[in-house]
């Protein structure tokens, strides 16, 4: 099966010429109204991202953000920092009508975190030029980086925004005062090189109607697997890989969802056209789906009803014949075409931010299930918590203690398994374990560092009066993270565990505080705690919520075992 590489290289030659033209710095004096405040100058950055073309020529485009929680749907938005997210939202808010009505397709606005930024520099000849010293250039490049990070993420999260498929570059409006050595960003925005000469709005309308029609057909299926499979097959049935686009517009559209969604015309997709179309239909089905790219190819990751992520390569399936599903919902280590999926050259993931020389701090692509999706004939039972997956080592423990009412999720419904648990939080968990009536402890004698209106006020009174937690130096330290050895002491006090008959031999026994050793040994003998794979107890490490859940799941299990 031919990949996108050779066709995209021909596209790259044409786009490169346009990019070189756009990349020349443009310095234009602002309008008279803008100049009236102080002196205002537009600086159009040299950083133009032309059609999001990858190193080997793949036009990687744009995608619609999934409806799930951003941190869990794989969206590129979730990887951005606060200012980058503000740039993303600002760009997302710009309609094609606003672009078409703006001068030179340049849209300027206030952007949180960008507006108000100050750079050392000077205005001359109607232009503001940042100073050449390294500190100023670093600040200026950080502004450009964050604007471009928002652009890259939006291109991957919004396949419907066809106007992002051409060249897009940041624009900054600086204001300066006479004699000042600094300029302040009063507004910022983007300049657009529209790829379809102003037809983007009508094309988007037509494309979205086609996607909605496919989603409606797929949505009639009874479960998630059948819906996603129908979307896969419907797109494959009406699209064919475009090996030889005959016109410039056909070349551009091969990389757009439009080419795969509009049936019966002369425009057909390559890999990224297939992938964007599939992403768009999955989004309409409320199934999390993202774009994934390598040096010369693009495909999708899909989060299924079992809570796991899988690979879908519609391009390669379509090339194998009607109805082929060889590359449908396969795992990272699934052997297809003679090799594990993740080891195939065209499926070695390439981070789009890194490839565009943009820096972000968030996580990369979702971790895929190693094996292929297993269809049960119906949907899986929903996950209790979206951040506790079936493959997590603590999955059973977290679900068990949640069923028992020992633990609850946060306001967003997450369990936060890798978050450290505080002393106040663990005291509340132990109150839940013992089914304590905390209303009896409201307004009671507490610790000096516990405010009367704190959510844990009655918990602290209960813990103190019942000898569960004594505090340190007379203080409860409610917001401090609890250590593993402190947790053992609380468990012994609360559960009234007897003394250990034997002394376990942890590799780090010497690190256990003298005051905590009897409690650690008692918890070990009761089966509540164990050592790590290296035989260490790690007494001074902070306990995570998943670890606390596991300890209490073992306690709950012990209550159900018959006495010997």
Backbone torsions as a table, in degrees:
resi	resn	phi	psi	omega
1	UNK	NA	125.1	-179.6
2	UNK	-69.1	137.5	177.9
3	UNK	-92.2	-172.0	-174.7
4	UNK	-79.2	-9.0	-162.3
5	UNK	-62.1	-52.1	-173.2
6	UNK	-67.5	-40.6	179.3
7	UNK	-66.5	-42.4	-178.0
8	UNK	-66.9	-29.2	177.4
9	UNK	-64.3	-37.2	178.0
10	UNK	-67.4	-37.7	175.7
11	UNK	-63.4	-40.4	-178.1
12	UNK	-58.0	-38.9	-178.8
13	UNK	-60.9	-42.5	-179.8
14	UNK	-70.5	-41.6	-178.1
15	UNK	-69.6	-32.5	-178.7
16	UNK	-62.7	-40.3	178.7
17	UNK	-61.6	-42.5	178.3
18	UNK	-66.8	-39.2	-179.5
19	UNK	-63.6	-40.5	179.6
20	UNK	-63.7	-36.2	178.0
21	UNK	-68.1	-46.5	-178.2
22	UNK	-69.1	-26.9	-174.2
23	UNK	-74.3	-8.9	176.7
24	UNK	-67.8	132.5	-177.5
25	UNK	-63.4	134.0	-179.9
26	UNK	-117.2	122.5	179.9
27	UNK	-119.9	113.5	-175.6
28	UNK	-127.0	133.8	177.2
29	UNK	-63.7	143.3	-179.8
30	UNK	-73.1	172.9	-178.8
31	UNK	-67.3	165.2	-177.9
32	UNK	-61.2	-37.8	179.2
33	UNK	-62.8	-36.7	179.4
34	UNK	-71.8	-36.1	-177.8
35	UNK	-70.3	-20.4	-174.9
36	UNK	-65.3	-27.1	-177.8
37	UNK	-69.4	-53.6	172.1
38	UNK	-144.3	-120.4	167.7
39	UNK	-121.0	128.6	-175.7
40	UNK	-122.9	138.5	-178.6
41	UNK	-139.1	140.4	175.3
42	UNK	-92.7	132.6	172.3
43	UNK	-117.1	114.9	177.1
44	UNK	-96.1	117.4	-173.6
45	UNK	-62.7	154.7	175.3
46	UNK	-78.7	-8.7	-176.8
47	UNK	-85.1	92.9	178.0
48	UNK	-107.0	125.1	173.7
49	UNK	-96.6	108.1	-175.0
50	UNK	-90.6	102.7	173.6
51	UNK	62.6	14.1	178.2
52	UNK	51.0	50.0	-178.3
53	UNK	-84.7	128.0	-178.3
54	UNK	-80.1	172.0	-173.5
55	UNK	-52.3	-42.0	-177.5
56	UNK	-96.1	11.3	172.7
57	UNK	104.0	10.0	-178.1
58	UNK	-88.0	122.9	175.7
59	UNK	-81.0	111.3	-167.1
60	UNK	-99.5	-7.6	163.5
61	UNK	59.3	-144.3	-163.1
62	UNK	-143.9	154.1	-177.4
63	UNK	-147.5	149.8	-178.6
64	UNK	-79.3	132.0	-175.1
65	UNK	-70.2	137.1	-179.7
66	UNK	-65.5	155.1	-175.9
67	UNK	-78.3	-13.8	-178.5
68	UNK	-70.3	172.2	174.2
69	UNK	-52.5	133.3	-171.0
70	UNK	-58.6	-35.1	-177.1
71	UNK	-73.3	-13.9	-173.7
72	UNK	-116.7	-9.5	-177.2
73	UNK	-94.5	1.8	178.8
74	UNK	80.3	4.7	-175.6
75	UNK	-61.8	149.2	177.9
76	UNK	-72.9	-24.9	175.0
77	UNK	-56.5	-39.0	-176.1
78	UNK	-66.1	-15.0	-178.1
79	UNK	-88.3	-7.0	-172.5
80	UNK	-88.3	156.7	172.4
81	UNK	-84.8	-178.4	-172.0
82	UNK	-60.2	-47.0	-178.3
83	UNK	-69.5	-38.7	178.2
84	UNK	-62.8	-38.4	177.2
85	UNK	-65.2	-37.1	177.5
86	UNK	-64.3	-40.3	176.8
87	UNK	-64.1	-41.8	177.8
88	UNK	-58.2	-50.5	-177.4
89	UNK	-64.8	-37.3	178.4
90	UNK	-63.5	-45.7	179.4
91	UNK	-65.5	-39.0	-179.7
92	UNK	-64.1	-29.4	-177.4
93	UNK	-78.2	-10.7	-176.7
94	UNK	-82.3	114.8	-179.9
95	UNK	-83.5	160.5	177.1
96	UNK	-64.4	-32.8	177.2
97	UNK	-61.7	-41.1	180.0
98	UNK	-66.5	-38.9	178.2
99	UNK	-63.5	-46.7	-176.8
100	UNK	-65.1	-31.2	-178.0
101	UNK	-88.7	-6.9	-177.4
102	UNK	-87.3	156.3	178.5
103	UNK	-69.5	125.4	176.9
104	UNK	58.3	25.3	180.0
105	UNK	55.6	35.7	179.3
106	UNK	-112.0	122.4	-178.2
107	UNK	-115.5	122.4	-176.8
108	UNK	-115.3	140.5	-178.9
109	UNK	-157.1	177.7	171.7
110	UNK	-87.9	134.0	-179.7
111	UNK	-127.4	121.9	-178.3
112	UNK	-56.2	129.4	178.9
113	UNK	89.3	-22.1	176.1
114	UNK	-98.7	-52.0	175.2
115	UNK	-59.7	129.8	-178.7
116	UNK	99.9	-11.8	177.9
117	UNK	-65.9	139.4	-178.6
118	UNK	-113.9	135.3	177.6
119	UNK	-127.6	140.8	173.5
120	UNK	-72.0	137.0	-179.5
121	UNK	170.0	-169.4	-179.8
122	UNK	-147.7	153.9	177.8
123	UNK	-104.9	131.5	176.3
124	UNK	-155.4	142.5	178.4
125	UNK	62.0	30.6	178.6
126	UNK	80.1	13.0	-177.6
127	UNK	-136.1	147.0	172.1
128	UNK	-99.0	129.5	-179.6
129	UNK	-122.9	117.8	176.8
130	UNK	-59.3	145.3	179.3
131	UNK	-61.3	155.6	-174.5
132	UNK	-86.1	-5.5	-177.9
133	UNK	-66.5	156.5	-171.7
134	UNK	-63.0	-37.2	-178.3
135	UNK	-65.3	-44.7	179.4
136	UNK	-65.8	-44.1	179.7
137	UNK	-63.2	-33.9	177.4
138	UNK	-65.2	-43.1	179.3
139	UNK	-65.3	-41.9	-179.6
140	UNK	-65.0	-43.0	179.1
141	UNK	-66.2	-31.2	177.1
142	UNK	-66.4	-38.9	175.6
143	UNK	-62.2	-48.6	178.4
144	UNK	-60.0	-44.1	-178.5
145	UNK	-56.8	-45.6	-175.4
146	UNK	-71.3	-34.6	174.9
147	UNK	-64.6	-44.0	-178.3
148	UNK	-72.0	-31.1	176.2
149	UNK	-62.7	-41.6	176.3
150	UNK	-62.0	-38.1	179.2
151	UNK	-66.4	-48.2	-179.5
152	UNK	-59.9	-45.4	-179.1
153	UNK	-62.7	-41.6	-178.3
154	UNK	-67.7	-36.6	177.0
155	UNK	-61.5	-35.4	179.0
156	UNK	-82.0	-21.6	-177.0
157	UNK	-98.8	-8.5	-175.0
158	UNK	-137.7	87.3	-179.7
159	UNK	-72.5	-14.2	-178.3
160	UNK	-80.2	-17.6	-175.9
161	UNK	-85.6	77.9	-175.0
162	UNK	-60.8	-25.9	-178.1
163	UNK	-71.5	-7.8	175.1
164	UNK	-89.4	-3.4	-176.2
165	UNK	-82.3	-8.0	173.1
166	UNK	-96.4	-166.6	178.4
167	UNK	-72.0	134.1	178.3
168	UNK	-135.3	131.9	-179.9
169	UNK	-138.9	148.4	179.0
170	UNK	-68.6	149.1	175.5
171	UNK	-131.5	136.0	179.3
172	UNK	-122.0	135.1	174.6
173	UNK	-105.7	111.9	-179.9
174	UNK	-99.1	142.1	170.3
175	UNK	-115.1	142.5	179.9
176	UNK	-134.7	153.2	173.3
177	UNK	-102.1	150.8	-177.6
178	UNK	-58.6	129.0	178.9
179	UNK	83.9	-5.5	-179.0
180	UNK	-78.4	145.3	177.5
181	UNK	-93.6	8.5	-177.0
182	UNK	-130.1	153.4	171.8
183	UNK	-121.6	145.0	-179.9
184	UNK	-113.7	132.9	177.0
185	UNK	-72.2	108.0	178.7
186	UNK	-85.5	-32.7	174.7
187	UNK	-153.4	164.5	179.7
188	UNK	-149.3	169.9	-179.9
189	UNK	178.7	-150.3	-174.3
190	UNK	-141.5	150.8	171.4
191	UNK	-111.9	136.2	-173.4
192	UNK	-114.6	133.8	169.4
193	UNK	-104.5	95.2	-171.4
194	UNK	-64.0	128.2	-174.1
195	UNK	-77.5	-22.1	-174.3
196	UNK	-120.9	26.5	168.9
197	UNK	56.8	39.7	175.4
198	UNK	90.5	-2.5	-180.0
199	UNK	-89.2	5.4	-173.1
200	UNK	-59.7	-37.9	-176.5
201	UNK	-65.3	-50.5	-179.4
202	UNK	-66.4	-35.5	178.0
203	UNK	-65.5	-40.2	179.1
204	UNK	-64.4	-43.6	179.2
205	UNK	-57.7	-46.4	179.6
206	UNK	-63.7	-42.3	-179.2
207	UNK	-64.9	-43.3	-178.7
208	UNK	-66.8	-37.3	176.8
209	UNK	-63.2	-40.4	178.5
210	UNK	-66.2	-42.1	179.1
211	UNK	-64.5	-40.8	179.1
212	UNK	-64.9	-35.2	177.6
213	UNK	-65.1	-44.3	178.0
214	UNK	-65.2	-40.7	179.2
215	UNK	-64.7	-36.8	178.4
216	UNK	-64.6	-41.0	178.0
217	UNK	-65.7	-46.6	-179.7
218	UNK	-66.8	-32.7	-177.3
219	UNK	-67.5	-12.3	178.1
220	UNK	-76.4	-13.4	-179.4
221	UNK	-70.8	155.2	-169.3
222	UNK	-79.4	-19.2	-175.8
223	UNK	-145.5	171.7	-174.3
224	UNK	-60.2	-47.2	-179.4
225	UNK	-56.9	-47.5	-177.0
226	UNK	-66.7	-34.6	177.2
227	UNK	-65.7	-47.7	-178.5
228	UNK	-65.9	-39.7	177.6
229	UNK	-63.4	-40.9	178.8
230	UNK	-63.5	-41.7	177.6
231	UNK	-60.5	-44.8	177.8
232	UNK	-57.0	-49.8	-175.1
233	UNK	-72.8	-35.8	-180.0
234	UNK	-65.2	-42.8	178.6
235	UNK	-67.1	-43.2	-179.8
236	UNK	-61.6	-35.1	-176.3
237	UNK	-69.8	-27.6	-175.2
238	UNK	-106.9	-6.2	-178.9
239	UNK	-115.6	154.1	173.1
240	UNK	-139.7	145.0	-175.7
241	UNK	-62.8	132.2	-176.4
242	UNK	-95.7	95.3	-180.0
243	UNK	-75.5	-31.3	-172.2
244	UNK	-136.7	73.4	175.5
245	UNK	-61.7	136.5	-169.8
246	UNK	-95.7	-17.4	-178.5
247	UNK	-128.8	165.6	178.9
248	UNK	-63.0	-41.2	179.7
249	UNK	-65.9	-35.6	177.7
250	UNK	-65.3	-38.1	177.7
251	UNK	-62.4	-44.5	179.7
252	UNK	-63.3	-44.2	-173.9
253	UNK	-72.9	-17.1	175.9
254	UNK	-59.8	-24.7	-176.4
255	UNK	-98.6	11.3	-177.5
256	UNK	-115.2	150.1	174.5
257	UNK	-59.4	-27.1	-178.8
258	UNK	-53.9	-43.2	-173.9
259	UNK	-66.4	-29.6	-179.7
260	UNK	-89.7	-21.5	-175.4
261	UNK	-92.9	-29.0	-179.6
262	UNK	-90.6	113.5	-176.6
263	UNK	-91.0	149.1	170.8
264	UNK	84.7	7.5	176.1
265	UNK	-108.4	-173.2	-176.6
266	UNK	-87.3	-0.6	-176.1
267	UNK	-98.6	124.1	-179.0
268	UNK	-131.1	157.5	-170.8
269	UNK	-91.6	166.0	159.2
270	UNK	-111.3	-164.3	-168.7
271	UNK	-57.4	-41.9	-177.6
272	UNK	-73.2	-27.5	173.4
273	UNK	-64.5	-45.6	175.3
274	UNK	-58.2	-48.2	-173.0
275	UNK	-66.0	-40.8	179.7
276	UNK	-67.7	-39.5	178.3
277	UNK	-63.4	-44.4	179.7
278	UNK	-63.5	-41.2	177.6
279	UNK	-60.0	-44.7	-176.9
280	UNK	-64.9	-42.7	179.2
281	UNK	-68.1	-40.7	177.6
282	UNK	-61.6	-39.3	177.4
283	UNK	-59.9	-40.9	179.0
284	UNK	-67.6	-25.1	176.1
285	UNK	-85.3	0.0	-178.7
286	UNK	65.1	34.1	176.8
287	UNK	-111.4	116.4	-178.6
288	UNK	-56.6	128.5	-176.0
289	UNK	-151.3	135.4	-179.8
290	UNK	-131.1	165.6	173.5
291	UNK	-89.0	142.7	175.4
292	UNK	-131.3	135.9	-177.9
293	UNK	-128.0	152.3	170.3
294	UNK	-118.0	-165.9	179.9
295	UNK	-64.1	-31.8	-172.0
296	UNK	-136.5	18.9	-173.7
297	UNK	-156.1	163.3	175.4
298	UNK	-143.1	143.4	177.1
299	UNK	-149.9	-165.4	-175.9
300	UNK	-125.3	152.0	163.0
301	UNK	-109.4	136.1	-178.6
302	UNK	-127.0	133.0	175.4
303	UNK	-94.9	115.1	-174.1
304	UNK	-90.9	178.8	-174.4
305	UNK	-66.9	-14.4	175.5
306	UNK	-84.6	1.0	178.3
307	UNK	85.6	3.1	-178.4
308	UNK	-105.6	156.3	177.8
309	UNK	-97.7	142.5	179.8
310	UNK	-136.0	163.4	177.1
311	UNK	-94.3	141.6	171.5
312	UNK	-133.1	122.2	176.0
313	UNK	-117.5	87.5	-177.8
314	UNK	-64.9	-34.7	179.8
315	UNK	-58.8	-49.4	-176.9
316	UNK	-71.4	-33.5	175.8
317	UNK	-65.4	-43.1	-178.6
318	UNK	-64.3	-33.3	179.5
319	UNK	-72.1	-15.8	-178.7
320	UNK	-91.7	-5.3	177.7
321	UNK	121.1	163.7	-175.8
322	UNK	-58.6	132.1	175.4
323	UNK	76.1	6.8	-178.7
324	UNK	-72.2	136.5	-179.8
325	UNK	-129.1	29.4	-178.6
326	UNK	-57.9	-37.8	-176.5
327	UNK	-107.8	29.3	-178.3
328	UNK	-101.9	118.3	178.2
329	UNK	54.9	48.4	177.6
330	UNK	-94.4	154.3	179.2
331	UNK	-84.9	171.7	-178.5
332	UNK	-64.8	-29.7	-179.0
333	UNK	-107.1	8.7	176.4
334	UNK	-64.0	131.8	179.2
335	UNK	-87.0	112.4	177.0
336	UNK	-134.3	139.0	-177.9
337	UNK	63.4	25.2	175.5
338	UNK	88.2	1.4	-179.6
339	UNK	-150.2	157.1	175.5
340	UNK	-60.5	139.0	-175.2
341	UNK	-51.7	-48.7	-174.3
342	UNK	-70.0	-14.4	-179.7
343	UNK	-96.9	-6.2	178.6
344	UNK	-71.2	133.5	-175.1
345	UNK	-50.4	-39.6	-178.4
346	UNK	-77.7	-6.8	-178.8
347	UNK	-116.8	18.1	173.7
348	UNK	-83.6	112.0	-169.8
349	UNK	-62.6	138.5	177.5
350	UNK	-120.2	121.4	-179.2
351	UNK	-69.1	122.4	-175.4
352	UNK	-68.1	-29.2	177.6
353	UNK	-67.7	-49.2	178.9
354	UNK	-59.7	-42.2	-178.0
355	UNK	-64.4	-29.9	177.7
356	UNK	-93.4	10.6	178.8
357	UNK	58.5	39.4	177.1
358	UNK	-115.2	136.9	-176.5
359	UNK	-102.0	125.8	171.4
360	UNK	-132.8	160.8	-174.9
361	UNK	-107.7	-7.7	-174.7
362	UNK	-76.3	175.4	-178.6
363	UNK	-65.2	161.1	-179.4
364	UNK	-90.2	-152.8	-179.1
365	UNK	-58.0	152.7	177.6
366	UNK	-60.1	152.0	174.4
367	UNK	-76.1	126.4	-178.0
368	UNK	-88.2	151.8	172.3
369	UNK	-61.8	136.5	-179.4
370	UNK	-63.0	-35.0	-176.4
371	UNK	-107.7	167.8	-178.1
372	UNK	-69.8	158.1	177.9
373	UNK	-61.5	138.5	176.9
374	UNK	-107.1	115.6	-178.1
375	UNK	-86.2	127.1	-177.7
376	UNK	-95.2	-1.2	-174.5
377	UNK	89.8	-4.2	177.4
378	UNK	-162.3	173.1	179.5
379	UNK	-69.0	150.7	172.5
380	UNK	-69.3	158.0	172.5
381	UNK	-60.9	137.1	-178.7
382	UNK	-61.0	148.4	175.0
383	UNK	-68.4	140.4	176.5
384	UNK	-66.2	-42.0	178.5
385	UNK	-126.6	133.4	-178.8
386	UNK	-67.2	-18.8	-179.2
387	UNK	-102.5	14.0	174.2
388	UNK	-123.8	98.2	-175.3
389	UNK	-88.5	163.8	-177.7
390	UNK	-63.9	-21.9	-179.3
391	UNK	-92.1	-4.4	180.0
392	UNK	-73.0	140.5	-176.6
393	UNK	-62.5	-24.4	-176.9
394	UNK	-98.3	8.9	-174.7
395	UNK	-55.2	-53.2	-177.3
396	UNK	-65.2	-40.3	-178.6
397	UNK	-64.0	-46.9	-178.6
398	UNK	-62.4	-43.4	-179.7
399	UNK	-66.8	-37.6	-179.6
400	UNK	-65.2	-50.5	-177.1
401	UNK	-69.3	-25.3	175.9
402	UNK	-72.2	-40.2	176.1
403	UNK	-61.3	-36.0	-179.7
404	UNK	-77.6	-10.4	179.7
405	UNK	85.5	10.7	178.9
406	UNK	-71.4	-40.6	-176.4
407	UNK	-122.6	153.7	172.2
408	UNK	-131.9	162.6	175.2
409	UNK	-83.8	176.6	177.8
410	UNK	-83.3	-173.8	-176.3
411	UNK	-64.9	-21.3	178.4
412	UNK	-93.6	3.0	178.3
413	UNK	86.4	8.2	179.9
414	UNK	-92.7	153.7	175.8
415	UNK	-91.3	-26.7	-177.5
416	UNK	57.1	60.0	-173.1
417	UNK	-62.9	-29.0	-176.4
418	UNK	-96.4	8.5	177.9
419	UNK	-85.4	138.7	175.1
420	UNK	-64.1	144.8	179.0
421	UNK	-98.8	134.1	-177.7
422	UNK	-83.6	168.8	179.5
423	UNK	-64.1	-40.9	178.7
424	UNK	-65.2	-41.5	-179.8
425	UNK	-64.4	-40.9	-179.1
426	UNK	-70.9	-33.9	175.4
427	UNK	-61.5	-41.0	178.4
428	UNK	-65.2	-39.8	177.3
429	UNK	-60.0	-44.4	-179.2
430	UNK	-66.8	-33.3	174.6
431	UNK	-63.9	-38.2	176.7
432	UNK	-65.5	-42.5	-179.4
433	UNK	-59.1	-41.3	-176.8
434	UNK	-91.4	4.2	177.8
435	UNK	54.9	43.0	-177.9
436	UNK	-71.8	140.7	175.5
437	UNK	-89.7	95.3	-173.5
438	UNK	-72.8	-14.5	179.0
439	UNK	-64.3	-24.9	179.6
440	UNK	-72.8	-12.2	-174.2
441	UNK	-110.3	7.9	179.4
442	UNK	-68.8	129.0	178.4
443	UNK	77.5	8.9	-179.1
444	UNK	-78.5	178.5	-179.5
445	UNK	-68.9	121.3	-174.5
446	UNK	-124.2	-164.9	178.2
447	UNK	-88.2	153.1	-177.4
448	UNK	-66.5	-19.1	-178.7
449	UNK	-101.5	21.6	178.0
450	UNK	-115.1	106.2	178.0
451	UNK	-62.3	146.3	-177.3
452	UNK	-63.9	-26.4	-177.6
453	UNK	-99.1	8.7	179.4
454	UNK	-70.8	149.6	-178.7
455	UNK	-62.8	-23.8	-177.1
456	UNK	-99.7	11.4	-174.5
457	UNK	-58.7	-50.6	-179.0
458	UNK	-69.6	-30.3	176.9
459	UNK	-63.3	-43.3	-179.5
460	UNK	-63.7	-41.1	178.0
461	UNK	-62.2	-45.6	178.6
462	UNK	-59.1	-45.9	-178.4
463	UNK	-63.7	-37.2	-178.8
464	UNK	-72.9	-48.1	-175.1
465	UNK	-67.5	-27.6	-178.1
466	UNK	-100.0	7.8	176.8
467	UNK	68.5	24.0	-179.4
468	UNK	-77.7	-44.1	179.9
469	UNK	-137.0	126.1	-176.0
470	UNK	-95.0	-17.0	-177.0
471	UNK	83.4	178.7	-179.9
472	UNK	-129.5	120.7	-176.2
473	UNK	62.9	29.2	179.8
474	UNK	81.6	1.0	-177.8
475	UNK	-109.6	147.7	-178.5
476	UNK	-80.8	-29.3	-176.4
477	UNK	50.3	57.9	-170.8
478	UNK	-62.3	-32.0	-174.9
479	UNK	-93.6	-3.3	176.7
480	UNK	-72.8	143.8	174.1
481	UNK	-70.2	140.7	-178.9
482	UNK	-87.8	138.0	179.0
483	UNK	-85.4	167.7	-179.3
484	UNK	-65.6	-37.2	179.5
485	UNK	-73.8	-34.8	174.6
486	UNK	-63.9	-39.4	179.4
487	UNK	-61.5	-40.4	178.5
488	UNK	-61.8	-39.2	179.4
489	UNK	-64.4	-41.4	178.3
490	UNK	-64.1	-42.3	-179.6
491	UNK	-61.5	-43.7	179.5
492	UNK	-63.9	-44.0	-179.8
493	UNK	-64.6	-42.8	-174.7
494	UNK	-76.8	-40.1	-174.1
495	UNK	-95.7	-1.8	177.4
496	UNK	54.7	50.1	178.8
497	UNK	-74.5	143.1	179.0
498	UNK	-78.3	171.0	179.5
499	UNK	-68.3	148.3	178.7
500	UNK	-71.9	140.5	178.2
501	UNK	-86.3	-22.8	179.6
502	UNK	-129.5	158.5	179.5
503	UNK	-104.2	115.2	178.8
504	UNK	-69.0	153.9	-177.8
505	UNK	-108.6	79.2	173.8
506	UNK	-74.3	147.1	178.9
507	UNK	-64.0	-24.2	-179.0
508	UNK	-116.1	32.2	-179.5
509	UNK	-55.3	-33.5	-179.0
510	UNK	-64.8	-19.5	-179.2
511	UNK	-84.4	-11.3	179.6
512	UNK	-75.7	129.0	-179.5
513	UNK	-60.1	145.5	-177.9
514	UNK	-56.2	-41.7	-177.6
515	UNK	-68.5	-19.3	-175.0
516	UNK	-100.7	-11.7	-173.2
517	UNK	-59.8	-46.9	179.8
518	UNK	-58.5	-38.2	-178.6
519	UNK	-72.1	-40.0	177.9
520	UNK	-62.6	-44.5	-178.9
521	UNK	-65.8	-37.5	179.2
522	UNK	-65.5	-40.9	178.7
523	UNK	-67.0	-35.3	178.2
524	UNK	-66.9	-45.4	-178.8
525	UNK	-65.9	-30.8	178.2
526	UNK	-78.6	-5.6	178.4
527	UNK	82.3	14.2	-178.0
528	UNK	-84.5	-30.4	-179.4
529	UNK	-128.3	155.7	178.0
530	UNK	-139.3	169.6	174.4
531	UNK	-84.6	168.6	176.9
532	UNK	-80.8	179.2	-178.3
533	UNK	-57.5	-20.2	179.2
534	UNK	-97.2	9.5	177.3
535	UNK	79.9	13.9	-179.7
536	UNK	-97.5	147.6	175.1
537	UNK	-91.6	-27.2	-179.2
538	UNK	57.1	59.2	-171.8
539	UNK	-63.4	-30.9	-174.8
540	UNK	-95.2	0.0	175.3
541	UNK	-71.1	145.2	174.2
542	UNK	-69.6	142.2	179.9
543	UNK	-84.5	135.0	176.5
544	UNK	-89.4	160.1	-179.5
545	UNK	-60.5	-36.5	179.0
546	UNK	-65.0	-36.7	179.1
547	UNK	-69.2	-42.7	178.1
548	UNK	-62.3	-40.2	178.6
549	UNK	-62.5	-40.1	-179.1
550	UNK	-66.4	-42.1	178.0
551	UNK	-59.6	-43.1	-176.1
552	UNK	-79.1	-23.6	172.3
553	UNK	-66.8	-39.1	176.9
554	UNK	-64.7	-38.0	177.0
555	UNK	-63.3	-45.7	179.8
556	UNK	-61.0	-40.2	178.5
557	UNK	-63.4	-37.0	-177.9
558	UNK	-66.0	-28.5	179.5
559	UNK	-69.5	-24.3	-177.1
560	UNK	-92.7	-11.2	179.4
561	UNK	-77.8	137.1	178.2
562	UNK	-65.9	142.2	179.1
563	UNK	-68.1	141.2	-179.7
564	UNK	-81.0	NA	NA
